[in-house]
């Protein structure tokens, strides 16, 4: 008998439209002979099941069921395709754990931790996983521009601490630009991380659970036409994403080891995609995404393709790993 799979998509953040694209790709490519997929939109104003005719049916939040024309629809597993809150920050994971409903992403603690760049890097640092020098601000803190520059230097990156897809990020070259960059980052989050600029090759490393084992996918090199890998570079064709990356064997071995180490230290499940910058042959971690983009143009699906894993196999493996 086919398993009923709820593909949750949407969310509350600036990544809503990207999430809807990811969710629809999962819906399109999931093996319909094995699974019965259902598109569930998780939005601020409503939770609804959207059928093939685009008709909407309200989700009962008490037990995550749906009444469809008098019949109660229940799910065997949830495929999480929400980027940003509430799908990547632990809220949905905690909700499904309370309901006893399997879901494809990591557990709620890991989601909450990895969604917070500052906390993630702080937890991994004692394990020898390097990151750029950084300066933290919370909304309402006094802004000491001289102290910021003294700590991280120029140029530097000002980032929203809990945001994805390069929303709320600016590259700052002179001290006078800091105030505007900080204001921009606060539009996305009430916490900010300001990091030193690392001059080197940027790579993205996908790590997944596949057939019961932790698998590191082929590495992707990020070459942005813009000044850095911003939203336009990611989603509007202003970058080259080269898989496998044009890096040395030494660089490849070191970043594979560190990406897998981070995944295992955090007791991760499901998909992850971590970003690193090489300074010479040493990788410095920038962040880890636990619900990475799943469109046909996204990095993780491209890495899987190079590894000989189809989208159908990739999505099926996530569900298989999640089911008891």
PyMOL commands that set and color helices and strands:
alter all, ss='L'
color gray80, all
select helices_A, chain A and resi 16-29+91-99+108-115+117-125+145-152+175-186+231-235+249-265+299-306+311-322
alter helices_A, ss='H'
color red, helices_A
select strands_A, chain A and resi 3-10+35-42+47-50+56-60+65-68+71-73+77-80+134-138+156-160+170-172+191-196+201-210+213-216+220-224+239-243+271-279+282-289
alter strands_A, ss='S'
color yellow, strands_A
deselect
rebuild
show_as cartoon
